[in-house]
Amino acid sequence: MPVFRRRKGSLPRLVPELDDVTLGRVRRRVETCWSRGSLDTAVMAVMSDVIDEAGEDWDRKAHRLAVLAGSAGRSLPGIWRQHSPKDHGALLLHAWSDLIQARQQDSTVDLHATRETCRLAAELLPADPTPWTLYLATLRLERSPSTELAAIWREIKARDPWNREAHLQALGYLSPDECGSSALVLDLLDGVRSLMPPDAPAAGLELTALVHGHQRAVAGGGMTALGAGEIWRRPEAARALDQAAHYWPSPGFLHHAAALADLNLLAYALLKAGRTAEAGTVLHATGGVATPWPWGMDGEPLERFSHFHGRYASGDPDDGGAGRAASRRR
């Protein structure tokens, strides 16, 4: 499946499936069902197919589940599970839907029941790390220290060492905003930095931590906010930006399902660091596909993305300017 799909002449756009065209078609069918408040067997079949089609590409499977859960509302995953109680995809979609609903104010979701759903899904397909990733997400939502965390993390790493969703959930859990501290975040990053392949699905973990740290400083106000830009001048931050800006925009270098989301993250970080020329190259590589995060931290996400895309991502991808930019990166 092509990564960095470009449509000439298209405007910047927010599409949750990113460049997964098959997923986009299914998402639109699911949203039509959601608007009717019903789910027919044909739509259940295409949801099952698009989840199963990912095979053992666990990263893509998680991406497809996340998009479908965000599009299906609360009732459709429950209907599918009732119709197919032993369907692995139906169980995972129901659990993911629980997580989305549990983030809402005054939610009544029973996360203990969600964990039981995860355990059942894990029994049906033991090789899949997704049930354990969702289990970790329930612990994160409860925001309380858990003796289960280390064991769950071992289950995930044994199945998919660089699972993107799992690493992002762990980062959130360990952050000072939730259950951990800055020291625990550094421990996590130190534990993966030297071992993670540069093109792994979790390659954006350190940049994600840096962007969250920058936003935390801005939200602190006063002198802390004024000094937020210093984050990007620290040696470890500069190294992370240098490596990502050098490699990530090259077509095909990032090949995981959420590659376009990580390019959005990199472009945002480069802009915050004042590295606008490199940000323009990365924005160009997105093909105009925007993501709600991190742009939504500064306003309406598509407006913010469009502003910077229009300002810095000039030139046709096939013209000499792109070639000269690639030569400069080499």
DOTOR-983138 format. One record per residue (C-alpha): x, y, z; chain. Coordinates in nm, 2 decimals. Each point is the difference from the previous one (the first is absolute). Layout:
# residues N
[site [X; Y; Z]; A];
...
This chain:
# residues 330
[site [0.00; 0.00; 0.00]; A];
[site [0.16; 0.33; -0.10]; A];
[site [0.11; 0.23; 0.27]; A];
[site [0.01; 0.38; -0.07]; A];
[site [-0.28; -0.02; -0.26]; A];
[site [-0.03; 0.33; -0.17]; A];
[site [-0.29; 0.14; -0.20]; A];
[site [0.12; 0.29; -0.22]; A];
[site [-0.20; 0.32; 0.05]; A];
[site [-0.18; -0.13; 0.31]; A];
[site [-0.05; 0.23; 0.30]; A];
[site [0.13; -0.08; 0.35]; A];
[site [-0.25; -0.24; 0.16]; A];
[site [-0.07; -0.19; 0.32]; A];
[site [-0.06; -0.37; -0.07]; A];
[site [0.03; -0.24; 0.30]; A];
[site [0.10; -0.29; -0.22]; A];
[site [0.31; 0.20; -0.13]; A];
[site [0.11; -0.17; -0.32]; A];
[site [-0.18; -0.33; 0.06]; A];
[site [-0.25; 0.01; -0.29]; A];
[site [-0.16; -0.33; 0.09]; A];
[site [-0.07; 0.11; 0.35]; A];
[site [-0.14; 0.33; -0.12]; A];
[site [-0.26; -0.18; -0.21]; A];
[site [-0.11; -0.21; 0.30]; A];
[site [0.00; 0.30; 0.23]; A];
[site [-0.24; 0.18; -0.22]; A];
[site [-0.24; -0.30; 0.00]; A];
[site [0.02; -0.03; 0.38]; A];
[site [-0.07; 0.37; 0.04]; A];
[site [-0.31; -0.04; -0.22]; A];
[site [-0.12; -0.28; 0.22]; A];
[site [0.07; 0.20; 0.32]; A];
[site [-0.21; 0.29; -0.14]; A];
[site [-0.29; -0.26; -0.05]; A];
[site [0.06; -0.16; 0.34]; A];
[site [0.01; -0.35; -0.15]; A];
[site [0.26; -0.25; -0.11]; A];
[site [-0.07; -0.25; -0.28]; A];
[site [0.18; -0.32; -0.06]; A];
[site [0.18; 0.13; -0.31]; A];
[site [0.16; 0.28; 0.20]; A];
[site [0.10; -0.24; 0.27]; A];
[site [0.17; -0.21; -0.27]; A];
[site [0.20; 0.29; -0.15]; A];
[site [0.11; 0.11; 0.35]; A];
[site [0.11; -0.36; 0.08]; A];
[site [0.18; -0.02; -0.34]; A];
[site [0.19; 0.33; 0.04]; A];
[site [0.12; -0.10; 0.35]; A];
[site [0.09; -0.35; -0.11]; A];
[site [0.17; 0.12; -0.31]; A];
[site [0.27; 0.17; 0.21]; A];
[site [0.12; -0.35; 0.09]; A];
[site [0.30; 0.01; 0.23]; A];
[site [0.07; 0.36; -0.08]; A];
[site [-0.10; 0.08; 0.36]; A];
[site [0.07; 0.37; -0.05]; A];
[site [-0.24; 0.03; -0.29]; A];
[site [-0.26; -0.21; 0.18]; A];
[site [0.01; 0.24; 0.30]; A];
[site [-0.03; 0.30; -0.24]; A];
[site [-0.30; -0.16; -0.17]; A];
[site [-0.17; -0.08; 0.33]; A];
[site [0.06; 0.35; 0.13]; A];
[site [-0.15; 0.16; -0.30]; A];
[site [-0.30; -0.23; -0.01]; A];
[site [-0.06; 0.05; 0.37]; A];
[site [0.01; 0.37; -0.04]; A];
[site [-0.26; -0.02; -0.29]; A];
[site [-0.24; -0.26; 0.14]; A];
[site [-0.14; 0.18; 0.30]; A];
[site [-0.10; -0.19; 0.31]; A];
[site [-0.27; -0.23; -0.12]; A];
[site [0.14; -0.16; -0.32]; A];
[site [0.30; -0.18; 0.17]; A];
[site [-0.24; -0.14; 0.25]; A];
[site [-0.24; -0.12; -0.27]; A];
[site [0.28; -0.17; -0.19]; A];
[site [0.13; -0.17; 0.32]; A];
[site [-0.35; -0.13; 0.08]; A];
[site [-0.03; -0.13; -0.35]; A];
[site [0.35; -0.16; 0.00]; A];
[site [0.10; -0.06; 0.36]; A];
[site [0.31; -0.21; -0.09]; A];
[site [0.12; 0.23; -0.28]; A];
[site [0.34; 0.13; 0.09]; A];
[site [-0.04; 0.33; -0.19]; A];
[site [-0.34; 0.06; 0.16]; A];
[site [0.14; -0.04; 0.35]; A];
[site [0.29; 0.23; -0.07]; A];
[site [-0.23; 0.26; -0.16]; A];
[site [-0.23; -0.01; 0.30]; A];
[site [0.29; 0.04; 0.24]; A];
[site [0.14; 0.29; -0.19]; A];
[site [-0.34; 0.16; -0.01]; A];
[site [-0.01; -0.04; 0.38]; A];
[site [0.33; 0.20; 0.03]; A];
[site [-0.14; 0.28; -0.21]; A];
[site [-0.32; 0.02; 0.21]; A];
[site [0.19; -0.03; 0.32]; A];
[site [0.19; 0.33; -0.08]; A];
[site [-0.34; 0.18; 0.00]; A];
[site [-0.11; 0.20; 0.30]; A];
[site [-0.24; -0.20; 0.23]; A];
[site [0.07; -0.32; -0.19]; A];
[site [-0.15; -0.32; 0.14]; A];
[site [0.23; -0.24; -0.18]; A];
[site [0.11; -0.30; 0.21]; A];
[site [0.37; -0.02; -0.07]; A];
[site [0.02; -0.33; 0.19]; A];
[site [-0.24; -0.15; -0.26]; A];
[site [0.21; 0.16; -0.28]; A];
[site [0.31; -0.19; 0.14]; A];
[site [-0.20; -0.32; -0.01]; A];
[site [-0.08; 0.07; -0.36]; A];
[site [0.37; 0.05; -0.06]; A];
[site [0.08; -0.33; 0.17]; A];
[site [-0.25; -0.19; -0.22]; A];
[site [0.14; 0.16; -0.31]; A];
[site [0.35; -0.10; 0.11]; A];
[site [-0.11; -0.36; 0.04]; A];
[site [-0.15; -0.01; -0.35]; A];
[site [0.32; 0.13; -0.17]; A];
[site [0.29; -0.04; 0.24]; A];
[site [0.26; 0.15; -0.24]; A];
[site [-0.18; 0.34; -0.02]; A];
[site [0.14; 0.27; 0.23]; A];
[site [-0.31; 0.22; -0.05]; A];
[site [-0.21; -0.14; 0.29]; A];
[site [0.29; 0.06; 0.23]; A];
[site [0.05; 0.35; -0.13]; A];
[site [-0.37; 0.08; 0.07]; A];
[site [0.04; -0.16; 0.34]; A];
[site [0.29; 0.25; 0.07]; A];
[site [-0.22; 0.28; -0.12]; A];
[site [-0.27; -0.09; 0.26]; A];
[site [0.27; 0.02; 0.27]; A];
[site [0.10; 0.34; -0.13]; A];
[site [-0.36; 0.13; 0.01]; A];
[site [-0.04; -0.10; 0.36]; A];
[site [0.31; 0.22; 0.08]; A];
[site [0.11; -0.20; 0.30]; A];
[site [0.32; -0.20; 0.06]; A];
[site [-0.05; -0.35; -0.11]; A];
[site [0.21; -0.31; 0.08]; A];
[site [-0.12; -0.15; -0.33]; A];
[site [0.18; 0.25; -0.22]; A];
[site [0.33; -0.18; -0.02]; A];
[site [-0.16; -0.33; -0.08]; A];
[site [-0.22; 0.15; -0.27]; A];
[site [0.30; 0.18; -0.15]; A];
[site [0.19; -0.33; -0.03]; A];
[site [-0.30; -0.16; -0.18]; A];
[site [0.00; 0.28; -0.26]; A];
[site [0.38; 0.01; -0.05]; A];
[site [0.01; -0.38; -0.05]; A];
[site [-0.25; 0.03; -0.28]; A];
[site [0.10; 0.32; -0.17]; A];
[site [0.30; 0.18; 0.14]; A];
[site [-0.05; 0.34; -0.17]; A];
[site [-0.38; 0.02; 0.00]; A];
[site [-0.09; 0.37; -0.05]; A];
[site [-0.33; 0.01; 0.19]; A];
[site [0.14; -0.19; 0.29]; A];
[site [0.30; 0.23; 0.04]; A];
[site [-0.22; 0.31; -0.02]; A];
[site [-0.23; -0.15; 0.27]; A];
[site [0.30; -0.07; 0.22]; A];
[site [0.13; 0.35; -0.06]; A];
[site [-0.33; 0.15; 0.11]; A];
[site [-0.02; -0.22; 0.30]; A];
[site [0.35; 0.09; 0.12]; A];
[site [-0.03; 0.37; -0.07]; A];
[site [-0.02; 0.26; 0.29]; A];
[site [-0.35; 0.09; -0.12]; A];
[site [-0.13; -0.34; 0.08]; A];
[site [0.15; -0.28; 0.21]; A];
[site [0.38; 0.07; -0.02]; A];
[site [0.26; 0.26; -0.01]; A];
[site [0.26; 0.16; -0.23]; A];
[site [0.26; -0.24; 0.13]; A];
[site [-0.22; -0.30; -0.09]; A];
[site [-0.04; 0.14; -0.35]; A];
[site [0.38; 0.04; -0.04]; A];
[site [0.04; -0.36; 0.12]; A];
[site [-0.24; -0.12; -0.27]; A];
[site [0.18; 0.20; -0.27]; A];
[site [0.35; -0.11; 0.12]; A];
[site [-0.12; -0.36; -0.01]; A];
[site [-0.10; 0.01; -0.37]; A];
[site [0.22; 0.27; -0.15]; A];
[site [0.30; -0.21; -0.08]; A];
[site [-0.19; -0.31; -0.10]; A];
[site [-0.29; 0.12; -0.21]; A];
[site [0.04; -0.02; -0.38]; A];
[site [-0.02; 0.35; -0.15]; A];
[site [-0.30; -0.10; -0.22]; A];
[site [-0.19; -0.19; 0.27]; A];
[site [-0.37; 0.08; 0.05]; A];
[site [0.09; 0.15; 0.34]; A];
[site [0.27; 0.23; -0.15]; A];
[site [-0.20; 0.31; 0.10]; A];
[site [0.01; -0.08; 0.37]; A];
[site [0.27; 0.24; 0.10]; A];
[site [-0.14; 0.29; -0.21]; A];
[site [-0.35; -0.07; 0.15]; A];
[site [0.16; 0.04; 0.35]; A];
[site [0.17; 0.32; -0.10]; A];
[site [-0.31; 0.15; -0.15]; A];
[site [-0.19; -0.08; 0.32]; A];
[site [0.28; 0.15; 0.21]; A];
[site [-0.01; 0.32; -0.21]; A];
[site [-0.38; 0.02; 0.04]; A];
[site [0.03; -0.06; 0.37]; A];
[site [0.24; 0.28; 0.03]; A];
[site [-0.22; 0.24; -0.20]; A];
[site [-0.30; -0.10; 0.21]; A];
[site [0.20; 0.08; 0.32]; A];
[site [0.00; 0.37; -0.09]; A];
[site [0.24; 0.27; 0.13]; A];
[site [0.37; -0.06; -0.05]; A];
[site [-0.05; -0.37; -0.06]; A];
[site [-0.21; 0.09; -0.31]; A];
[site [0.25; 0.26; -0.12]; A];
[site [0.28; -0.26; 0.02]; A];
[site [-0.19; -0.28; -0.17]; A];
[site [0.19; 0.04; -0.33]; A];
[site [0.32; -0.09; 0.18]; A];
[site [-0.12; -0.36; 0.00]; A];
[site [0.09; -0.02; -0.37]; A];
[site [0.36; 0.12; 0.06]; A];
[site [0.08; -0.28; 0.24]; A];
[site [0.25; -0.24; -0.15]; A];
[site [-0.23; -0.31; 0.02]; A];
[site [-0.28; 0.20; -0.16]; A];
[site [0.22; 0.13; -0.28]; A];
[site [0.13; -0.35; -0.07]; A];
[site [-0.35; -0.14; -0.02]; A];
[site [-0.11; 0.28; -0.24]; A];
[site [0.32; -0.04; -0.21]; A];
[site [-0.05; -0.37; -0.05]; A];
[site [-0.37; 0.02; -0.07]; A];
[site [0.03; 0.29; -0.24]; A];
[site [0.28; -0.17; -0.19]; A];
[site [-0.18; -0.34; -0.05]; A];
[site [-0.37; 0.02; 0.05]; A];
[site [-0.11; 0.21; -0.30]; A];
[site [0.17; -0.24; -0.25]; A];
[site [-0.28; -0.19; -0.18]; A];
[site [-0.03; -0.35; 0.14]; A];
[site [0.23; 0.05; 0.30]; A];
[site [-0.29; -0.01; 0.24]; A];
[site [-0.23; -0.28; -0.10]; A];
[site [-0.22; -0.06; 0.30]; A];
[site [-0.37; 0.08; -0.01]; A];
[site [0.02; 0.33; 0.19]; A];
[site [0.30; 0.13; -0.19]; A];
[site [-0.19; 0.31; -0.11]; A];
[site [-0.09; 0.08; 0.36]; A];
[site [0.37; -0.02; 0.10]; A];
[site [0.09; 0.24; -0.29]; A];
[site [-0.26; 0.24; 0.14]; A];
[site [0.16; -0.03; 0.34]; A];
[site [0.35; 0.07; -0.15]; A];
[site [-0.12; 0.30; -0.20]; A];
[site [-0.16; 0.15; 0.32]; A];
[site [0.32; -0.06; 0.20]; A];
[site [0.22; 0.15; -0.26]; A];
[site [-0.22; 0.31; -0.02]; A];
[site [0.02; 0.04; 0.38]; A];
[site [0.38; -0.03; -0.02]; A];
[site [0.01; 0.27; -0.27]; A];
[site [0.12; -0.23; -0.27]; A];
[site [-0.24; 0.11; -0.26]; A];
[site [0.18; -0.12; -0.32]; A];
[site [0.01; -0.36; 0.13]; A];
[site [-0.36; 0.03; 0.12]; A];
[site [-0.10; 0.10; -0.35]; A];
[site [0.16; -0.32; -0.14]; A];
[site [-0.18; -0.21; 0.25]; A];
[site [-0.34; 0.18; -0.06]; A];
[site [0.05; -0.06; -0.37]; A];
[site [0.05; -0.38; 0.08]; A];
[site [-0.34; -0.02; 0.17]; A];
[site [-0.17; 0.06; -0.33]; A];
[site [-0.24; 0.24; 0.18]; A];
[site [-0.13; -0.26; 0.25]; A];
[site [-0.04; 0.16; 0.34]; A];
[site [-0.05; -0.15; 0.34]; A];
[site [-0.19; 0.14; 0.29]; A];
[site [0.30; -0.03; 0.23]; A];
[site [0.23; 0.18; 0.05]; A];
[site [-0.15; 0.29; -0.21]; A];
[site [-0.31; 0.02; 0.22]; A];
[site [0.21; 0.11; 0.29]; A];
[site [0.03; 0.34; -0.17]; A];
[site [-0.35; 0.05; -0.14]; A];
[site [-0.22; -0.17; -0.26]; A];
[site [0.23; -0.27; -0.13]; A];
[site [-0.08; 0.02; -0.37]; A];
[site [0.03; 0.37; 0.00]; A];
[site [0.34; -0.01; 0.18]; A];
[site [0.13; -0.27; -0.23]; A];
[site [-0.13; 0.18; -0.31]; A];
[site [0.16; 0.32; 0.11]; A];
[site [0.35; -0.15; 0.02]; A];
[site [-0.05; -0.24; -0.29]; A];
[site [-0.09; 0.30; -0.23]; A];
[site [0.29; 0.20; 0.13]; A];
[site [0.28; -0.25; 0.00]; A];
[site [-0.09; -0.31; -0.21]; A];
[site [0.04; 0.16; -0.34]; A];
[site [0.10; -0.17; -0.32]; A];
[site [-0.11; -0.31; -0.20]; A];
[site [0.13; -0.33; 0.14]; A];
[site [0.14; -0.09; -0.35]; A];
[site [0.18; 0.33; -0.06]; A];
[site [0.37; 0.07; 0.03]; A];
[site [-0.05; 0.18; 0.33]; A];
[site [-0.09; -0.33; 0.17]; A];
[site [0.30; -0.16; -0.14]; A];
[site [0.23; 0.28; 0.12]; A];
[site [-0.16; -0.03; 0.35]; A];
[site [0.07; -0.37; 0.00]; A];
[site [0.36; 0.06; -0.11]; A];
[site [0.05; 0.25; 0.29]; A];
[site [-0.14; -0.26; 0.24]; A];
[site [0.26; -0.26; -0.13]; A];
